[in-house]
Amino acid sequence: MVLGINDPWIWGAYIGCILVTLLCVVYGILNWNKGGEDEELQVKEEVEWHEKEKEMEEKELGLWDEYDE
């Protein structure tokens, strides 16, 4: 009996949680800021898409958002 826990399955669950947490921390450290290289391109594409969408709404529906200008 260690720390009042008799069942080895309970110990396995605790150790598993700790190991998974450590694995997640290591994964996060290794992959920190990956994928940000093309962020400028993504922002540019999103702005272009928004402008086209706005033009289509204005043209087809006569809608416009006064806060987008």
C-alpha positions in Angstrom: 0.0 0.0 0.0 1.6 3.2 -1.2 -0.1 6.5 -0.4 -3.2 4.6 0.7 -3.8 3.1 -2.8 -3.9 -0.7 -2.9 -5.0 -1.3 -6.5 -2.2 -1.4 -9.2 -4.8 -0.3 -11.8 -5.3 3.0 -10.0 -1.5 3.5 -10.0 -1.4 2.7 -13.6 -4.0 5.3 -14.3 -2.2 8.0 -12.4 1.2 7.1 -14.0 -0.5 7.0 -17.4 -2.0 10.5 -16.9 1.4 11.9 -15.9 3.1 10.3 -18.9 0.5 11.5 -21.3 0.8 15.0 -19.9 4.6 14.9 -20.3 4.2 13.7 -23.8 1.8 16.6 -24.6 4.3 19.1 -23.2 7.2 17.7 -25.2 5.0 17.7 -28.4 4.0 21.3 -27.7 7.6 22.4 -27.2 8.8 20.6 -30.4 6.0 22.0 -32.5 5.9 25.5 -31.1 5.1 28.2 -33.8 5.2 25.7 -36.6 2.9 26.5 -39.5 3.2 30.3 -39.0 5.5 30.6 -42.0 2.6 31.0 -44.4 0.4 33.1 -42.1 0.9 36.3 -44.3 -0.4 34.4 -47.3 -3.4 33.1 -45.4 -4.3 36.6 -44.2 -3.9 38.0 -47.7 -6.2 35.2 -49.1 -8.7 35.9 -46.4 -8.8 39.6 -47.1 -9.2 38.9 -50.8 -12.0 36.4 -50.1 -13.8 38.9 -47.8 -13.6 41.7 -50.5 -15.0 39.3 -53.2 -17.7 38.2 -50.8 -18.6 41.8 -50.0 -18.7 42.7 -53.8 -21.0 39.7 -54.4 -23.4 40.7 -51.6 -23.5 44.3 -52.8 -24.1 43.2 -56.4 -26.6 40.4 -55.9 -28.4 41.5 -52.7 -27.7 45.1 -52.3 -26.2 44.4 -48.9 -23.2 45.9 -47.3 -21.8 46.1 -43.9 -21.1 49.6 -42.7 -18.4 48.4 -40.3 -16.3 46.7 -43.1 -15.2 49.9 -44.7 
